[in-house]
Amino acid sequence: MGKNVIDFDLIESQFRHLMRVAVFVREGTISSSTLLKRLRSGSRKNATYDAFREVGRVIRTVQLLRYLTDAPLRRRVTAATNKVESFNRFSQWIGFGNHGVIADNDPVEQKKAMKFNVPLTNAVIFHNALDIAEIVRQLLEEGWTIDPEDLAHISPYLTEHINRFGEYFTHELGIQPDAYDPKLDVDFTRCASRT
């Protein structure tokens, strides 16, 4: 059989074993790491492991065909991919020190550098979301009509207003901020019904 041809005969011959493994995983009687060790152990060519690989190829093929034939799915996948890429660019922008290069060879220090960037990134995103919500509230008070579709295109990954190299004052750290009001008087039901 060719390299790019799915071996359905192997899947059929191993179907009972595949189902048994699926039941074990669903019931939590075996961990994924133990399962992978067992599937890879024994003979060099474990038939159940190979059958799972073939099932994975079937699933990937079906998903690829769905993607190619379904324009709305392609738009959703592209939008989601763009959001992830935007977040990654934003996170890199926030972690600007040393141009994003982790120069330490110690794995613990490397992990710290990556983990410390996450709360800082989230704090800036939260601050941006608060600013966006405040602007929307002001526009609503002025009588503007806010279309939820327009809000869906606003990203919290804004950087233009942040001066990374500016002066920072810590005397305001002890000041208690006003309570956060999460309510926004915009009807998002139309957006939710389209997803």
Helices and strands as residue ranges (DSSP letters): H 8-13, H 15-27, H 32-40, H 47-69, H 71-94, G 97-100, H 107-141, H 148-152, H 189-194
